[in-house]
Amino acid sequence: MRHFAGTWWNATKNTETHVTLTADGLYFEDYESSYSGTTTDQYGDADMSWGTANQQNAQGTWSVQGTREQGVLTILLQNGGQREINYRVHVENGEVYWREYFFNGELYWKKNE
């Protein structure tokens, strides 16, 4: 568990996720998304802008089954839900990146602490 303890980040153009796994088994997740755009009138001129944002948080406990290379993280949420996250270490051109993992296919990196 110690290897996975820390804060893991994932970011795309419109979303950012932070997953914190503590050494004593606590789980925290913060997710934020935002989207914006403009509309145009019949002449192609901008006539309205719009935007929307969403934030979600989750808490619980976590455990791991597998090796440092791959396995499953099991998350037990405070609300009674359960998640299983398949993980595998990022390997590119034969080089292993121990601070980068694919969690359910999405690349996360460990924040320097």
Summary of the structure (lengths in Angstrom):
residues: 113
radius of gyration: 18.2
end to end distance: 16.4
largest distance: 60.1
contacts: 269
relative contact order: 0.21
helix: 0%
strand: 73%
